[in-house]
């Protein structure tokens, strides 16, 4: 990495994620589109070559003239060209951790679908990840050379119609679909035959580009996907800047190792630059650092990231996940660029009439969902045995607002308010089932290893307990003596003021103890009535003030 000649402000970088099912032709498509390969591009991993699938994020790029619609929108920005950086994500089911990490750094998703096989399991999972992380998508129907020429156009139209039907309830319902053959004849065929439809795809990508939000301010956060050494120069870390900016001579931290290094030089696709900002893909050279210590991770402004042992997140169930989300279950949690197992506890807002014990053990309905309800330690929350959906509450409305406490099996390093995805990655990879369970945002992190003693007591989560006793006697129209609810050694002062309900429908509150055997007084808010037998003259029942008849309450 040699002396700098700053070209950063001349080229707008636009990150395109290439996602899809295994063997749909993603790498072949990226190779057909690209003119410049980065360090991790085109299945250089030996295992990838042997198995014929992408095992890691591959990066490559190509540059075109800046489209007119961008030239009009950049204002005073001196861009004169547009660089597409292609992020080739693995399609194999067991590598979904890498897909999630890659999806967080893309501006547009290119979903590659085998035109013969259609939407497959990992295709659907990639679509879900794209919905969570990316605003736009282009669908590429690949391998059209495998279709008989006389039926090709009708098969493409049929698959396009099917895809639009699949996407109609997603944020990508109107996304464009284009047909190509990235590698006619298959991966073993010679390179003499030209790809089909690639020039048209490039034009479509140009039309779909927009001016991404690029803010050089704030702390640096860079996702590193590859690390290697250059003799006589130092160690190069390649990756994408997620936020902030960097420049030569800046000091950066590698939080996973708790070490800081000074930037010696910076390159963008082998072109030396003096600095880079959010959205740029760069190579950063530092000295006296062993590349074997960091294959993938993050680099940041010193002390800007936190290492967490537990966290509170907002949570929403992913609709395609068929399993239940149970408290105390363990999920694979992708937070920042790490995936770690965590135990989950779900909780929500107290139900209406929270002092009324629920009739069974199922969690009661929460208050209506409000995305503006902030999480705060000052509020009381209701413990839930599982995530509650809108359908469980007897309506077809949205799920009530809920949160989750995540207790990680090992500490994770991540930025504030980052995306969190919960998955069941231990599900059979050949099963036709969605493994993405829920998503949310990190709201509160706990950095103390002893968080259970130091931090969790601030989290006010309660359960409603349901107990039944008996009415021993009624002393007057407003007072009842109860028994069989408490033991004689129970401190009844803890229960004074709590609400009870009689089996006849009246409600009251506990006033205090009565004697030394665990009996207690209940003050009834209205007159106590009991049902009398059927009248032989009218055939109707009547109600009269209570006369000491025994009953029960809860």
LUMFI-609513 format. One record per residue (C-alpha): x, y, z. Coordinates in Angstrom, 1 decimal, padded with zeros to 4 digits. Example, Ala and Ser with C-alpha at 12.3 -4.5 7.8 and 13.67 -1.06 7.14 Angstrom:
+--------+--------+--------+
:      X :      Y :      Z :
+--------+--------+--------+
:  012.3 : -004.5 :  007.8 :
:  013.7 : -001.1 :  007.1 :
+--------+--------+--------+
This chain:
+--------+--------+--------+
:      X :      Y :      Z :
+--------+--------+--------+
:  000.0 :  000.0 :  000.0 :
:  001.9 :  003.0 : -001.3 :
:  001.6 :  006.7 : -001.2 :
: -001.8 :  008.3 : -001.3 :
: -003.5 :  010.0 : -004.2 :
: -007.0 :  010.7 : -002.9 :
: -009.7 :  009.5 : -005.3 :
: -012.4 :  009.0 : -002.6 :
: -014.5 :  012.0 : -003.5 :
: -014.6 :  011.1 : -007.2 :
: -016.4 :  007.7 : -007.0 :
: -019.6 :  006.9 : -005.3 :
: -019.5 :  003.4 : -003.7 :
: -022.8 :  001.4 : -003.8 :
: -022.9 : -002.0 : -002.1 :
: -024.9 : -004.7 : -003.7 :
: -025.5 : -008.0 : -001.8 :
: -025.7 : -011.1 : -004.0 :
: -027.8 : -013.5 : -002.1 :
: -029.7 : -016.7 : -002.9 :
: -029.9 : -020.5 : -002.5 :
: -026.8 : -022.6 : -002.7 :
: -025.7 : -023.3 : -006.3 :
: -028.0 : -020.7 : -007.8 :
: -025.0 : -019.1 : -009.6 :
: -024.3 : -016.1 : -007.4 :
: -020.5 : -016.3 : -007.7 :
: -020.7 : -016.8 : -011.5 :
: -022.9 : -013.8 : -011.7 :
: -020.6 : -011.6 : -009.6 :
: -017.7 : -012.8 : -011.8 :
: -019.6 : -011.8 : -015.0 :
: -020.4 : -008.4 : -013.6 :
: -017.0 : -007.5 : -012.1 :
: -013.9 : -006.0 : -013.5 :
: -011.9 : -005.7 : -010.2 :
: -011.6 : -008.4 : -007.6 :
: -010.9 : -007.8 : -004.0 :
: -009.0 : -010.0 : -001.6 :
: -011.8 : -012.4 : -000.7 :
: -013.6 : -012.6 : -004.1 :
: -014.6 : -015.5 : -006.3 :
: -014.3 : -018.5 : -003.9 :
: -010.6 : -018.3 : -003.1 :
: -011.3 : -020.4 :  000.0 :
: -009.9 : -023.9 : -000.8 :
: -013.0 : -025.5 :  000.7 :
: -015.1 : -023.4 : -001.6 :
: -013.4 : -024.6 : -004.7 :
: -013.7 : -028.2 : -003.5 :
: -017.4 : -028.0 : -002.6 :
: -018.4 : -025.6 : -005.3 :
: -020.1 : -023.2 : -002.9 :
: -019.2 : -019.9 : -001.3 :
: -018.0 : -020.3 :  002.3 :
: -017.2 : -016.7 :  003.0 :
: -018.2 : -013.2 :  001.9 :
: -016.6 : -012.5 : -001.4 :
: -016.2 : -008.9 : -002.6 :
: -015.7 : -007.6 : -006.2 :
: -016.5 : -004.4 : -008.0 :
: -017.1 : -002.7 : -011.3 :
: -017.4 :  001.0 : -012.2 :
: -019.8 :  002.8 : -014.5 :
: -020.5 :  006.4 : -015.4 :
: -022.6 :  008.2 : -012.8 :
: -026.3 :  007.9 : -013.9 :
: -028.1 :  011.1 : -014.7 :
: -030.7 :  010.7 : -011.8 :
: -027.7 :  010.5 : -009.4 :
: -025.9 :  013.3 : -011.0 :
: -028.9 :  015.5 : -010.3 :
: -029.2 :  014.4 : -006.7 :
: -025.6 :  014.6 : -005.5 :
: -025.6 :  018.4 : -005.5 :
: -022.2 :  019.7 : -004.7 :
: -020.7 :  016.3 : -004.2 :
: -017.9 :  015.9 : -006.9 :
: -018.8 :  012.3 : -007.9 :
: -018.1 :  011.5 : -011.5 :
: -018.5 :  007.7 : -011.5 :
: -020.4 :  005.0 : -009.7 :
: -018.7 :  001.9 : -008.2 :
: -020.8 : -001.2 : -007.6 :
: -019.3 : -003.3 : -004.8 :
: -020.7 : -006.8 : -005.0 :
: -020.9 : -008.8 : -001.8 :
: -021.2 : -012.4 : -002.7 :
: -022.9 : -014.1 :  000.3 :
: -022.8 : -017.9 :  000.8 :
: -026.0 : -019.7 :  000.0 :
: -025.5 : -022.9 :  002.0 :
: -027.9 : -023.3 :  004.9 :
: -025.2 : -023.8 :  007.6 :
: -023.6 : -020.5 :  006.7 :
: -026.5 : -018.2 :  007.5 :
: -024.4 : -016.5 :  010.2 :
: -022.2 : -015.1 :  007.4 :
: -025.2 : -014.1 :  005.3 :
: -026.7 : -012.0 :  008.2 :
: -023.3 : -010.3 :  008.7 :
: -023.1 : -009.5 :  005.0 :
: -026.6 : -008.2 :  004.7 :
: -025.9 : -005.4 :  007.2 :
: -023.5 : -003.7 :  004.8 :
: -025.5 : -003.6 :  001.6 :
: -027.5 : -000.8 : -000.1 :
: -029.4 : -003.0 : -002.5 :
: -030.0 : -006.8 : -002.6 :
: -029.7 : -008.9 : -005.7 :
: -031.6 : -012.1 : -005.1 :
: -030.4 : -014.8 : -007.4 :
: -033.0 : -017.5 : -008.2 :
: -032.4 : -020.7 : -010.3 :
: -035.1 : -020.3 : -013.0 :
: -035.5 : -024.1 : -013.1 :
: -035.9 : -024.7 : -009.3 :
: -037.6 : -021.4 : -008.3 :
: -037.7 : -020.2 : -004.7 :
: -036.0 : -022.6 : -002.3 :
: -035.5 : -022.6 :  001.5 :
: -032.4 : -020.5 :  001.7 :
: -033.9 : -018.2 : -001.0 :
: -036.8 : -017.4 :  001.4 :
: -034.4 : -016.9 :  004.3 :
: -032.3 : -014.5 :  002.3 :
: -035.4 : -012.6 :  001.4 :
: -036.3 : -012.3 :  005.1 :
: -032.9 : -011.0 :  005.9 :
: -033.1 : -008.5 :  003.1 :
: -036.4 : -007.3 :  004.4 :
: -034.8 : -006.5 :  007.8 :
: -031.6 : -004.9 :  006.4 :
: -032.1 : -003.5 :  002.9 :
: -034.5 : -001.0 :  001.3 :
: -034.4 : -002.3 : -002.3 :
: -034.1 : -005.5 : -004.2 :
: -033.6 : -006.8 : -007.8 :
: -034.5 : -010.4 : -008.6 :
: -032.2 : -012.2 : -011.1 :
: -033.5 : -015.4 : -012.7 :
: -030.3 : -017.2 : -013.5 :
: -029.5 : -020.2 : -015.7 :
: -032.0 : -019.5 : -018.4 :
: -029.7 : -021.4 : -020.8 :
: -031.0 : -024.6 : -019.2 :
: -034.5 : -023.9 : -020.5 :
: -035.4 : -025.2 : -024.0 :
: -035.2 : -022.3 : -026.5 :
: -038.8 : -022.9 : -027.7 :
: -040.2 : -022.7 : -024.1 :
: -037.8 : -020.3 : -022.6 :
: -039.8 : -017.1 : -022.8 :
: -043.0 : -018.7 : -021.4 :
: -041.1 : -020.3 : -018.6 :
: -039.5 : -017.0 : -017.6 :
: -042.8 : -015.3 : -017.7 :
: -044.4 : -018.0 : -015.5 :
: -041.6 : -017.9 : -013.0 :
: -041.7 : -014.0 : -012.9 :
: -045.5 : -014.2 : -012.2 :
: -044.9 : -016.7 : -009.4 :
: -042.2 : -014.5 : -007.8 :
: -044.4 : -011.4 : -007.9 :
: -047.1 : -013.5 : -006.1 :
: -044.5 : -014.6 : -003.5 :
: -043.3 : -011.0 : -002.9 :
: -046.8 : -009.3 : -002.9 :
: -046.9 : -009.1 :  001.0 :
: -043.3 : -007.9 :  001.4 :
: -041.6 : -004.6 :  001.1 :
: -040.2 : -005.7 : -002.3 :
: -043.6 : -006.3 : -003.9 :
: -042.9 : -004.1 : -006.9 :
: -039.2 : -005.0 : -007.4 :
: -038.0 : -005.7 : -011.0 :
: -037.2 : -009.2 : -012.2 :
: -034.6 : -009.9 : -015.0 :
: -033.5 : -013.1 : -016.6 :
: -029.8 : -013.9 : -017.3 :
: -027.4 : -016.8 : -017.9 :
: -024.2 : -015.8 : -016.0 :
: -022.3 : -018.9 : -017.0 :
: -023.8 : -020.6 : -020.1 :
: -023.0 : -024.3 : -020.0 :
: -022.4 : -024.4 : -016.3 :
: -019.3 : -023.8 : -014.1 :
: -017.1 : -026.4 : -015.9 :
: -017.9 : -024.9 : -019.4 :
: -015.1 : -022.9 : -021.2 :
: -015.2 : -019.1 : -021.0 :
: -015.7 : -018.8 : -024.8 :
: -019.5 : -018.3 : -024.6 :
: -020.6 : -014.9 : -023.5 :
: -023.0 : -014.4 : -020.6 :
: -026.5 : -013.6 : -021.5 :
: -028.5 : -010.6 : -020.2 :
: -025.6 : -009.2 : -018.1 :
: -025.4 : -005.8 : -019.9 :
: -029.2 : -005.4 : -019.4 :
: -028.7 : -006.3 : -015.7 :
: -026.0 : -003.6 : -015.3 :
: -028.4 : -001.0 : -016.8 :
: -031.2 : -002.2 : -014.4 :
: -028.8 : -001.8 : -011.5 :
: -027.9 :  001.7 : -012.5 :
: -031.6 :  002.6 : -012.6 :
: -032.1 :  001.1 : -009.1 :
: -029.3 :  003.1 : -007.5 :
: -030.0 :  005.9 : -005.1 :
: -027.8 :  008.2 : -003.0 :
: -027.2 :  006.3 :  000.2 :
: -027.0 :  008.1 :  003.4 :
: -023.3 :  008.7 :  004.0 :
: -022.3 :  010.5 :  007.2 :
: -018.6 :  010.9 :  008.0 :
: -019.4 :  012.1 :  011.5 :
: -019.6 :  010.0 :  014.6 :
: -017.4 :  007.2 :  015.9 :
: -015.8 :  004.8 :  013.4 :
: -017.3 :  001.3 :  013.0 :
: -015.8 : -000.9 :  010.3 :
: -016.8 : -004.5 :  009.6 :
: -013.6 : -006.5 :  008.8 :
: -014.0 : -009.6 :  006.6 :
: -010.4 : -010.4 :  005.8 :
: -007.0 : -009.9 :  007.3 :
: -003.6 : -010.6 :  005.7 :
:  000.1 : -009.5 :  005.9 :
:  002.3 : -007.8 :  003.2 :
:  006.0 : -008.3 :  003.8 :
:  007.7 : -004.9 :  004.5 :
:  004.4 : -003.1 :  004.8 :
:  002.4 : -004.5 :  007.7 :
: -001.0 : -006.1 :  008.1 :
: -004.0 : -005.2 :  005.9 :
: -007.6 : -005.4 :  007.2 :
: -010.2 : -005.2 :  004.5 :
: -013.8 : -004.4 :  005.2 :
: -016.7 : -001.9 :  004.9 :
: -017.2 :  001.2 :  006.9 :
: -020.6 :  001.0 :  008.6 :
: -020.4 :  004.4 :  010.3 :
: -018.1 :  007.3 :  010.7 :
: -014.8 :  007.8 :  008.8 :
: -011.1 :  007.0 :  009.0 :
: -007.9 :  008.6 :  007.7 :
: -004.1 :  007.9 :  007.7 :
: -002.5 :  008.3 :  011.2 :
: -005.9 :  007.7 :  012.9 :
: -005.8 :  005.4 :  015.9 :
: -008.3 :  002.6 :  015.8 :
: -009.2 : -000.2 :  018.3 :
: -009.7 : -003.9 :  017.7 :
: -012.2 : -004.4 :  020.5 :
: -012.2 : -008.2 :  020.4 :
: -008.4 : -008.2 :  021.3 :
: -008.5 : -005.0 :  023.3 :
: -005.6 : -003.5 :  021.3 :
: -005.2 : -000.2 :  019.4 :
: -003.2 :  000.5 :  016.2 :
: -002.3 :  003.5 :  014.1 :
: -003.4 :  003.5 :  010.4 :
: -000.4 :  003.6 :  008.2 :
: -002.1 :  003.7 :  004.8 :
: -005.6 :  003.2 :  003.2 :
: -006.6 :  001.8 : -000.2 :
: -009.9 :  001.4 : -002.0 :
: -009.7 : -001.5 : -004.6 :
: -005.9 : -001.1 : -004.9 :
: -006.1 :  002.7 : -005.3 :
: -004.4 :  004.6 : -002.5 :
: -006.5 :  007.2 : -000.7 :
: -006.0 :  009.5 :  002.3 :
: -009.2 :  008.5 :  004.0 :
: -012.7 :  006.9 :  003.6 :
: -016.2 :  007.3 :  005.1 :
: -019.4 :  005.4 :  005.8 :
: -020.3 :  003.0 :  002.9 :
: -016.8 :  002.7 :  001.5 :
: -015.0 : -000.6 :  001.1 :
: -011.4 : -000.2 :  002.1 :
: -008.1 : -001.9 :  003.0 :
: -006.4 : -000.5 :  006.1 :
: -002.7 : -001.1 :  006.7 :
: -001.4 : -001.2 :  010.3 :
:  001.9 : -002.4 :  011.7 :
:  003.0 : -004.9 :  014.3 :
: -000.2 : -006.9 :  014.2 :
: -000.5 : -010.7 :  013.6 :
: -003.3 : -011.2 :  010.9 :
: -004.0 : -014.7 :  012.4 :
: -005.6 : -013.0 :  015.4 :
: -008.4 : -011.4 :  013.4 :
: -010.1 : -013.1 :  010.5 :
: -013.4 : -011.3 :  010.9 :
: -014.7 : -008.8 :  013.3 :
: -015.0 : -005.0 :  013.8 :
: -012.6 : -002.1 :  014.1 :
: -013.7 :  001.1 :  015.8 :
: -012.8 :  004.4 :  017.4 :
: -011.1 :  003.5 :  020.7 :
: -013.5 :  002.7 :  023.6 :
: -016.6 :  003.4 :  021.4 :
: -018.0 : -000.1 :  021.5 :
: -019.2 : -002.0 :  024.6 :
: -018.7 : -005.6 :  025.5 :
: -022.0 : -007.0 :  026.9 :
: -022.9 : -010.0 :  029.0 :
: -026.6 : -009.5 :  028.6 :
: -029.0 : -007.1 :  026.9 :
: -032.6 : -005.9 :  026.7 :
: -034.0 : -005.7 :  023.1 :
: -037.3 : -004.8 :  021.5 :
: -038.6 : -007.9 :  019.8 :
: -040.9 : -008.9 :  016.9 :
: -041.6 : -012.5 :  015.8 :
: -040.8 : -013.3 :  012.2 :
: -044.1 : -014.4 :  010.7 :
: -042.7 : -017.3 :  008.7 :
: -041.2 : -019.0 :  011.9 :
: -043.6 : -021.8 :  012.8 :
: -042.2 : -022.6 :  016.3 :
: -043.1 : -021.0 :  019.6 :
: -040.9 : -018.4 :  021.2 :
: -040.6 : -019.6 :  024.8 :
: -039.1 : -017.9 :  027.8 :
: -035.9 : -019.7 :  029.0 :
: -035.3 : -021.2 :  025.5 :
: -032.0 : -020.7 :  023.8 :
: -031.6 : -019.0 :  020.4 :
: -028.7 : -018.2 :  018.2 :
: -028.4 : -014.4 :  018.5 :
: -026.7 : -012.3 :  015.7 :
: -025.8 : -009.0 :  017.2 :
: -023.4 : -006.6 :  015.4 :
: -021.2 : -009.1 :  013.5 :
: -021.2 : -011.9 :  016.0 :
: -023.5 : -014.9 :  016.5 :
: -023.7 : -016.3 :  020.0 :
: -026.2 : -018.5 :  022.0 :
: -028.3 : -016.7 :  024.5 :
: -031.2 : -017.6 :  026.9 :
: -034.3 : -015.4 :  026.3 :
: -036.9 : -014.1 :  028.7 :
: -039.9 : -012.3 :  027.2 :
: -041.9 : -009.6 :  028.9 :
: -044.4 : -006.9 :  028.0 :
: -046.6 : -004.1 :  029.3 :
: -049.0 : -004.9 :  032.2 :
: -052.4 : -006.0 :  031.1 :
: -055.5 : -003.9 :  031.7 :
: -056.7 : -004.6 :  035.3 :
: -053.4 : -006.1 :  036.2 :
: -054.4 : -006.6 :  039.8 :
: -057.1 : -009.0 :  038.6 :
: -055.5 : -012.5 :  038.6 :
: -055.8 : -014.2 :  035.2 :
: -058.1 : -017.2 :  035.0 :
: -055.3 : -019.5 :  033.7 :
: -051.5 : -019.6 :  033.3 :
: -051.4 : -018.1 :  029.8 :
: -050.0 : -014.6 :  029.5 :
: -052.8 : -012.0 :  029.4 :
: -053.2 : -009.5 :  026.6 :
: -050.9 : -006.5 :  026.8 :
: -051.7 : -002.9 :  026.0 :
: -052.1 : -002.0 :  022.3 :
: -048.9 : -002.0 :  020.4 :
: -047.2 :  001.4 :  020.3 :
: -043.8 :  001.7 :  018.6 :
: -043.2 :  004.8 :  020.5 :
: -043.4 :  003.2 :  023.9 :
: -039.8 :  003.6 :  025.3 :
: -038.1 :  001.0 :  027.4 :
: -037.3 :  002.3 :  030.9 :
: -036.2 :  000.9 :  034.2 :
: -038.9 :  003.1 :  035.9 :
: -041.8 :  001.0 :  034.4 :
: -043.1 : -002.3 :  035.7 :
: -043.3 : -005.1 :  033.1 :
: -045.3 : -008.3 :  033.0 :
: -043.4 : -011.7 :  032.8 :
: -044.5 : -013.8 :  029.8 :
: -044.0 : -017.6 :  029.4 :
: -043.8 : -017.0 :  025.7 :
: -044.0 : -014.4 :  023.0 :
: -047.6 : -013.2 :  022.6 :
: -049.0 : -012.7 :  019.1 :
: -052.0 : -010.6 :  018.0 :
: -053.9 : -013.7 :  017.1 :
: -053.5 : -015.1 :  020.6 :
: -055.2 : -011.9 :  021.9 :
: -058.3 : -012.7 :  019.8 :
: -057.7 : -010.3 :  017.0 :
: -055.9 : -010.1 :  013.7 :
: -054.1 : -006.9 :  014.6 :
: -050.4 : -006.5 :  015.1 :
: -048.5 : -008.2 :  017.9 :
: -048.5 : -006.2 :  021.2 :
: -045.3 : -004.5 :  022.0 :
: -042.8 : -006.7 :  023.8 :
: -039.2 : -006.9 :  024.9 :
: -036.7 : -009.7 :  025.7 :
: -033.8 : -010.1 :  028.1 :
: -030.9 : -011.9 :  026.4 :
: -028.3 : -013.6 :  028.5 :
: -025.3 : -014.4 :  026.3 :
: -023.2 : -017.6 :  026.8 :
: -020.1 : -015.5 :  026.1 :
: -019.7 : -011.7 :  026.0 :
: -020.3 : -009.9 :  022.7 :
: -019.0 : -006.6 :  021.4 :
: -021.5 : -004.5 :  019.5 :
: -022.6 : -000.9 :  018.9 :
: -025.7 :  000.7 :  020.6 :
: -029.1 :  000.3 :  019.0 :
: -027.8 : -002.3 :  016.5 :
: -030.0 : -004.9 :  014.8 :
: -030.5 : -008.2 :  016.6 :
: -031.7 : -011.4 :  014.9 :
: -032.7 : -014.5 :  016.8 :
: -032.5 : -017.8 :  015.0 :
: -032.8 : -021.6 :  015.5 :
: -029.7 : -022.5 :  013.4 :
: -029.6 : -026.0 :  014.9 :
: -032.7 : -026.9 :  013.0 :
: -032.2 : -029.5 :  010.3 :
: -030.6 : -027.7 :  007.4 :
: -032.6 : -029.9 :  004.9 :
: -035.9 : -029.2 :  006.5 :
: -038.2 : -026.9 :  004.6 :
: -038.7 : -024.5 :  007.5 :
: -037.7 : -020.9 :  008.3 :
: -035.0 : -020.8 :  011.0 :
: -035.2 : -017.0 :  011.6 :
: -037.3 : -016.6 :  014.7 :
: -037.4 : -012.9 :  015.8 :
: -035.7 : -009.5 :  015.3 :
: -035.3 : -006.4 :  017.3 :
: -033.1 : -003.5 :  018.3 :
: -030.6 : -003.5 :  021.2 :
: -031.9 : -001.0 :  023.8 :
: -029.9 : -001.6 :  027.0 :
: -026.7 : -003.5 :  027.5 :
: -025.2 : -004.9 :  030.7 :
: -021.4 : -004.8 :  030.8 :
: -020.9 : -006.1 :  034.3 :
: -020.0 : -009.8 :  034.4 :
: -022.1 : -010.0 :  037.6 :
: -025.1 : -008.3 :  036.0 :
: -027.5 : -010.7 :  037.7 :
: -026.7 : -009.1 :  041.0 :
: -025.8 : -005.5 :  039.9 :
: -028.1 : -004.7 :  037.0 :
: -031.1 : -007.2 :  036.8 :
: -032.6 : -006.0 :  040.1 :
: -033.4 : -002.7 :  038.3 :
: -035.5 : -004.6 :  035.7 :
: -039.0 : -004.6 :  037.3 :
: -040.6 : -007.8 :  035.9 :
: -043.4 : -009.4 :  037.9 :
: -045.6 : -012.4 :  037.6 :
: -049.3 : -012.6 :  038.7 :
: -049.9 : -015.4 :  041.2 :
: -053.4 : -017.0 :  041.5 :
: -054.5 : -018.5 :  044.8 :
: -057.9 : -019.6 :  046.1 :
: -059.2 : -019.6 :  049.7 :
: -062.6 : -019.9 :  051.4 :
: -065.1 : -017.6 :  053.1 :
: -065.4 : -018.7 :  056.7 :
: -068.2 : -016.3 :  057.6 :
: -069.7 : -012.9 :  056.8 :
: -069.7 : -010.6 :  059.7 :
: -071.7 : -007.8 :  058.2 :
: -072.8 : -006.5 :  054.8 :
: -069.3 : -005.2 :  054.0 :
: -066.9 : -007.6 :  055.8 :
: -065.9 : -011.2 :  055.2 :
: -063.5 : -013.4 :  057.2 :
: -061.4 : -015.6 :  054.9 :
: -059.2 : -018.6 :  055.5 :
: -057.1 : -021.3 :  053.7 :
: -055.2 : -018.7 :  051.7 :
: -052.2 : -018.0 :  054.0 :
: -050.1 : -020.0 :  056.4 :
: -050.2 : -018.9 :  060.0 :
: -046.5 : -017.7 :  059.8 :
: -047.2 : -015.5 :  056.7 :
: -046.7 : -011.8 :  057.2 :
: -050.1 : -010.5 :  056.1 :
: -049.0 : -006.9 :  056.0 :
: -047.4 : -007.7 :  052.7 :
: -050.8 : -008.5 :  051.2 :
: -052.9 : -005.6 :  052.7 :
: -054.7 : -003.7 :  050.0 :
: -054.6 : -006.6 :  047.4 :
: -057.8 : -007.3 :  045.5 :
: -059.8 : -010.5 :  046.0 :
: -063.0 : -011.7 :  044.1 :
: -065.8 : -013.7 :  045.7 :
: -067.3 : -016.6 :  043.7 :
: -070.6 : -014.6 :  043.8 :
: -069.0 : -011.8 :  041.8 :
: -068.3 : -009.2 :  044.6 :
: -064.8 : -007.7 :  044.9 :
: -062.9 : -006.5 :  047.9 :
: -059.5 : -005.8 :  049.4 :
: -057.6 : -007.5 :  052.2 :
: -057.7 : -005.3 :  055.3 :
: -055.4 : -007.3 :  057.6 :
: -055.1 : -010.4 :  059.7 :
: -057.8 : -012.0 :  061.9 :
: -056.4 : -014.0 :  064.8 :
: -053.1 : -016.0 :  064.7 :
: -054.1 : -018.9 :  062.4 :
: -053.7 : -017.2 :  059.0 :
: -057.3 : -015.9 :  058.8 :
: -057.9 : -012.4 :  057.4 :
: -060.5 : -009.7 :  056.9 :
: -061.8 : -008.7 :  053.5 :
: -063.6 : -005.3 :  053.0 :
: -066.2 : -005.6 :  050.3 :
: -066.8 : -002.6 :  048.2 :
: -070.5 : -003.2 :  047.6 :
: -073.3 : -005.0 :  049.6 :
: -072.8 : -008.7 :  049.7 :
: -075.6 : -010.6 :  048.0 :
: -076.3 : -014.3 :  047.7 :
: -078.6 : -016.2 :  045.3 :
: -081.8 : -017.6 :  047.0 :
: -083.5 : -020.8 :  045.7 :
: -086.1 : -020.6 :  042.9 :
: -089.4 : -019.0 :  044.1 :
: -092.3 : -021.4 :  043.8 :
: -094.6 : -018.5 :  042.9 :
: -092.6 : -016.6 :  040.2 :
: -090.2 : -019.2 :  039.0 :
: -087.4 : -016.7 :  039.3 :
: -084.3 : -016.3 :  041.5 :
: -083.9 : -013.3 :  043.7 :
: -081.0 : -011.7 :  045.5 :
: -080.9 : -010.7 :  049.1 :
: -078.2 : -009.4 :  051.5 :
: -075.8 : -012.1 :  052.7 :
: -076.6 : -013.8 :  056.0 :
: -073.3 : -015.5 :  056.7 :
: -073.5 : -018.2 :  054.1 :
: -070.1 : -019.7 :  053.3 :
: -068.5 : -019.4 :  049.9 :
: -065.1 : -019.0 :  048.2 :
: -063.0 : -016.4 :  046.7 :
: -059.8 : -015.9 :  044.7 :
+--------+--------+--------+
